[in-house]
Amino acid sequence: MAIPKAPLGQEFGYDFQYAVFLKASERVSLFLDSYLYEPAFPPTVIHGEVYLAASELCRIYAPYLQIKWQDETAAFTYRHPLEEERVGELKKDEICFIENQPYVKAAGVVGRCLGKSVQEEEGFAILAVEGKQPVCEAFSSPFARKSLENRLHNKVYGEQNFSVWMEEAERIIPYRMYIPCSYRPGTPQKTIVCFHGGDANADYVFQHTDNEICLYAEKYGYLILALCSYRKYTFFGASKVPTGGEKAVPNSTNPCGLTKEQMTHCNTAEASVLFQIEDAKKRFTLDSAHLYAMGNSGGCLGIFQQIKILPKGYFKRVVCSGGMPSIDFLDTELLKEKRTRILLLMATEDIFDGQYTCQVGYPFLRERDVAVDFHPVGGGSHLLGWTRALDVIFAYFEQDYSK
């Protein structure tokens, strides 16, 4: 199965809409939508205006913005697939140097050079990132900014959203977490890593359960870490392998017929998994001895791909739904060696799974002594079947943790 071509402007798992700078007396904090972004070179305020390192501005607008420097002058090029190319020069009063690092007047450059909507007030500044939508739609009132301000005033539990620059991807990748009130810094906490479906992002597991997954996280004391596959339809690297029921040559090195570019995207998405997990480990104490995973559809395929490449026992148990890789591309000896126990969920009304999991995949793995279990979800659809089995999912992880 070749990667479906996403519409122009929708290639990535998540496109940021706004960059939000919250000004305080000693620092400026930067959010991309609701995701905290911590630049290598922090933004600063000069004469009431936010200045951002030019390299960080390029990262926010990557891969479309390039700034070339010659001495203390600069030329910019902005190529977005949905907009006309913009080229020009930065004005001297838009540039300053802090510790030899070039900084630019963020709102001025974005508004004049990129033609984006901007808004500046005493306590904050907002810049449009994707498209030309007015920034007044981002926060209709000061109360709408409250969730971001809470993050800056020691909101340590509940929803926590982060983003991190990945050089290999040339993108800032967001990921979302839920931190239960039982968490104590420095004490390892059992963690569920969530893999989203093909046309989705890190918000997937929260939105589709109406945040009910957070109730289970509180009840059983789990950190939730929801990843984002940096491009749509890369399935965290699993698009290199056919799904169940698809016809392909088992010994082919490229059974899905991916182009060189698509293969590169898959490999980068594959690498982004561990990259995001490692960034989360810098912020919170994940229990590496009790690390679990769950994923639906493309997320299910991604989990199988990650089991293959991650160290033995990296995920103690995983829950997969919405289909599975073709058995012709499952190395059962490798799966046994990795020592990850797998629960296959199958929604009875999943039109994409086509009963493959029940009739082919599960018997194939069980007969070859792979540690696998099976659970049907009566009436469940492809998109939401797994949401009806949260009690089963958490009980499955708890069986391992309570040993």
Buried (B, 14 or more C-beta within 10 A) or exposed (E): BEBEEBEEEBBBBBBBBBBBBBBEEEEBBBBBBBBBBEBEBBBBBEEEBBBBBBBBBBBBBBBBBBBEEEEEEBEBBBEBEEBEEBEBEBBEEBBBEEEEEBBBBBBBBBBBBBBBBBBBEEEBBBBBBBEEBEBEEBBEEEEEBEBBBEBEEEBEEBBBBBBBBBEEBEBBBBBBBBBBEBBEEEEBBBBBBBBBBBBBBBBBBBEBBEBEBBEBBBEBBBBBBBBBBBBBBBBBBBBBBBBBBBEBEEEEEEBBEBEEEBBEBBBBBBBBBBBBBEBBEEEBBBBEEBBBBBBBBBBBBBBBBBBBEBEEBBBBBBBBBBBBBBBBBBEBEEBBEBEBBBBBBBBBEBEBBBEBBBEBBBBBBBEBEBBBBBBBBEEBBBBBBBBBBBEBBBEBBBEEBEE
